[in-house]
């Protein structure tokens, strides 16, 4: 449910510049009607209108060239609300709840605890405006401060918690606690695009549990699930902090290694294989559970998602072909055979 609502909010974002223009014009006309026009507020409204126009005319340029673009936008909204507060009575204005609306909306549509930052920004904007307008803060309503420091952080926390829960439900495999296949495609696309823009090396590991069908046939599917869970945990414990593990399907896993050279990818792959051997030891009495690992590195020979996937798959096939329980890495012509197979 939360994911569907968020998609609607993202679609609504396209109409935000028009909404800003309408709001600015409406406030200007309203202020003029009640003879509340102030030069300082007119400057704020003019800047707000200009920003909305620029967002319509060159949105991509602004997003790519303005650092912290989201905070730039929320600052504009808070500045506009501050202008509204100034022309509607300053500390006596009843428009201060609009600050809360901006903070909560920002928390819902952005990551982490951004709503808390927006709340603090709201307090700074509001108090600065009141002091600038009235020369003191003695008339600042306490309910405003209480609402921003108590209600808004609570709402932000609840939104963050729900977003995290929705993220886990849609992206994490319940058995192995690795990410799922759908999220793998999204993360791989992101990693490849990052490589293209920054040159940061990316490696991909395909990991397959050797003879897993025999495990299921001999010990039953419940034990097979226990083995898969243990393998998933062993892989998670063997990777680095920036790496990501996915259940690719059945008894196969994938690992995206960020900022990983060929040598580093090999070290991680071998560490995974050894860690699996230790972790699953004893779960199957009459056979040893091992994994085969195929490694591919995004470089001048493998330049896109499809080529990287095919290379990792070929490397995994080579590891299986060599006798399983080992690592093979793809080179430009054929998978390299490592010095020694991993010991059984």
Rosetta blueprint (number, residue, H / E / L):
1 X L
2 X H
3 X H
4 X H
5 X H
6 X H
7 X H
8 X H
9 X H
10 X H
11 X H
12 X H
13 X H
14 X H
15 X H
16 X H
17 X H
18 X H
19 X H
20 X H
21 X H
22 X H
23 X H
24 X H
25 X H
26 X H
27 X H
28 X H
29 X H
30 X H
31 X H
32 X H
33 X H
34 X L
35 X L
36 X L
37 X L
38 X L
39 X H
40 X H
41 X H
42 X H
43 X H
44 X H
45 X H
46 X H
47 X H
48 X H
49 X H
50 X H
51 X H
52 X H
53 X H
54 X H
55 X H
56 X H
57 X H
58 X L
59 X H
60 X H
61 X H
62 X H
63 X H
64 X H
65 X H
66 X L
67 X L
68 X L
69 X H
70 X H
71 X H
72 X H
73 X H
74 X H
75 X H
76 X H
77 X H
78 X H
79 X H
80 X H
81 X H
82 X H
83 X H
84 X H
85 X H
86 X H
87 X H
88 X L
89 X L
90 X H
91 X H
92 X H
93 X L
94 X L
95 X L
96 X L
97 X H
98 X H
99 X H
100 X H
101 X H
102 X H
103 X H
104 X H
105 X H
106 X H
107 X H
108 X H
109 X H
110 X L
111 X L
112 X L
113 X L
114 X H
115 X H
116 X H
117 X H
118 X H
119 X H
120 X H
121 X H
122 X H
123 X H
124 X H
125 X H
126 X H
127 X H
128 X H
129 X H
130 X H
131 X H
132 X H
133 X H
134 X H
135 X L
136 X L
137 X L
138 X L
139 X L
140 X L
141 X L
142 X H
143 X H
144 X H
145 X H
146 X H
147 X H
148 X H
149 X H
150 X H
151 X H
152 X H
153 X H
154 X H
155 X H
156 X H
157 X H
158 X H
159 X H
160 X H
161 X H
162 X H
163 X H
164 X H
165 X H
166 X H
167 X H
168 X H
169 X H
170 X H
171 X H
172 X E
173 X L
174 X L
175 X L
176 X L
177 X L
178 X L
179 X E
180 X L
181 X H
182 X H
183 X H
184 X H
185 X H
186 X H
187 X H
188 X H
189 X H
190 X H
191 X H
192 X H
193 X H
194 X H
195 X H
196 X H
197 X H
198 X H
199 X L
200 X L
201 X L
202 X E
203 X E
204 X E
205 X E
206 X E
207 X E
208 X E
209 X E
210 X L
211 X L
212 X H
213 X H
214 X H
215 X H
216 X H
217 X H
218 X H
219 X H
220 X L
221 X H
222 X H
223 X H
224 X H
225 X H
226 X H
227 X H
228 X H
229 X H
230 X H
231 X H
232 X H
233 X H
234 X H
235 X H
236 X H
237 X H
238 X H
239 X L
240 X L
241 X L
242 X L
243 X L
244 X E
245 X E
246 X E
247 X E
248 X E
249 X E
250 X L
251 X L
252 X E
253 X E
254 X E
255 X E
256 X E
257 X E
258 X E
259 X L
260 X L
261 X L
262 X H
263 X H
264 X H
265 X H
266 X H
267 X H
268 X H
269 X H
270 X H
271 X H
272 X H
273 X H
274 X H
275 X H
276 X H
277 X H
278 X H
279 X H
280 X H
281 X L
282 X L
283 X L
284 X L
285 X L
286 X L
287 X L
288 X L
289 X L
290 X L
291 X E
292 X E
293 X E
294 X E
295 X E
296 X E
297 X E
298 X L
299 X L
300 X L
301 X L
302 X L
303 X L
304 X L
305 X H
306 X H
307 X H
308 X H
309 X H
310 X H
311 X H
312 X H
313 X H
314 X H
315 X H
316 X H
317 X H
318 X H
319 X H
320 X H
321 X H
322 X L
323 X L
324 X L
325 X L
326 X L
327 X E
328 X E
329 X E
330 X E
331 X L
332 X L
333 X L
334 X L
335 X E
336 X E
337 X E
338 X L
339 X L
340 X L
341 X L
342 X L
343 X L
344 X L
